[in-house]
Amino acid sequence: MPARPVSTKAVMPVIAISLITVVSAVVGLNIALPDIARATRASQTELTWIIDAYTVVFAALLFFAGALGDRYGRKRLLAVGLAIFGLAALGGAFVTDPSQLIVVRALMGLGAAAVMPTTLSVITTSFPEGERPRAIGAWVGMAGAGAVVGLLVTAVLLEYFAWQSFFWLNIVLAAVAFVGTLAQVPESTEEHPPPVDVVGGLLSLVGVGGLVFGIIEGPERSWGDTLTVAALVVGTLALVAFVLWELHRRDPLLDPRLFRHRAFSVGSLAITATFFCWFGVLFAVLQYLQFVIGYSPLKAAACLLPVP
């Protein structure tokens, strides 16, 4: 059941805030890592997990969450995702143990996975065809702006408040987006939704999670460690199984045949390489600028302003 066309003025601000909410959480916490390390005595591996637990769950469940929205309602899933994200962030504002922070970030990633694909689905189902390209362009712009907002606003907050202020920013953004979703976003579902691909969703989660676990734990445990090797092997096998499974499904979460198209595959590779380098640099440089050179969070963030 597609949504009736609605006013861009009513829906677009809600979509923008929802998207900025989840994207800002990818980047913003990097600027707070030195404060978190001092306050919680987290190791370098734990700091890496505090950042990546969010991204792993977020990325691994994107396709599965999008399919749920098509079947059960995009507005409903958007609201649920924002609620999970906001409540998890509320927990993050009060925990002081690195392990608890990792769990909080994973739960926030679960909420983000429900939010991000749903925002794009709301645009494609709510806007008339003539307005859709401009709305999608705005969506892309907001995704980029979210990273800048997360980095700079968190840096400003850390000038005056403790590192928990990052989570309070998340809470406020999620609450505003949640209220706006209930008030302005129309409900829509697919008329004939395909069966939910639970197996594909689990394989993607195990595959991405296994590989990232092995990569993060390898330097700490050693690359020959049994757990590290097992995680890398399981992750690789799960991703191979995911591709084979999706090839045999009539309605796959992600059709691997798309990568036969050179424009799609080269574009995906370019984006992957860019993000791989960018987030690695961001993680290391922000700690270097604060731990080694002694910059404040705001000054460290300002040094990265040319990048966006």
C-alpha positions, 0 to 999 in steps of 0.5 A: 500500500503506497503512501499518498503524496505528501508535502515535502515541507512536512516530511523532509525535515523529519527524514533529515533529522532521522538521518542525521541522528544515525549518521552523526553517531557513526563519527561523533564518538571518535572525538570523545575517545580520549576522554572515554579512555581516561574515564573508563580505562578502556584498552585500545581494542575496547575503544575500537569495539566501542566505535565498531560495534555500532557500525557492524550491527548497523551495516549487517542488518541494513538490508534485512531491516529494509525488508521488514519496513516494506512488509510491516510498515515503513513509518512503524519501523522508523519509529521503532528504530528511533525508539531503540536508538534513543533508549540505548543512547540513554543507557550510554549516558549512564554507563562507565564500563567499556564492555557496557559501552560496547553493548550500548553501541551495538543496540544503537546500531540495531536502531540505526539499521531500522532507521537509515533504509526506511528514510529512503523508502519513505522518500520513494513512496511518499513523494511524487515522481517529479519531486523524487530526484530532488528529495533523494539528492537532499537525502544524500546531502543530509547523510554527508551533513550528519557526519559533520554535525556529529563531529563538530557538535560533539567537539563543542559539547566536550569543551563544556561537558563530559563525554556522556554529552555525546549520548545526550545529543543522540537522545535529543535528536532521536526524540525530535525525530521520533515525535516528527515521525509520529506526526508527519510521516505517512504509513506505507507498505508493499502491496505484495511483500516478499517473504522475510529473508531471515536466513540471509539476514543472519548470514550477513550479520555473522559474515560481517561480524566475524570478519570485523571481530577477527580484524579487530582482535588480531593485533591484540590476540595475534593473527595466529590465535585460534579465536582470531582465525576461527572468526575470520574463517567463519565470517568468510564462509558466512559471506560466501554462503550469503552470496550463494543463498541470495543467488537462489532466492526469488526476492533476495535482500541483495542480488549479487548479480548487480555487481555484474554492472560495471558502474555499480560494482566500480562505484561500490568499490570506490565508496568502500575504499573511501570509507575504509580509509576515512574512518581508519584515519579519523579513528587514529588522527583524532586520538593523535591530535588529542593524546600526543599533540594535546589539542582540545576536542574542538581544536582537533575537530577543527583540524579535520574541517577541510575533509568534508 
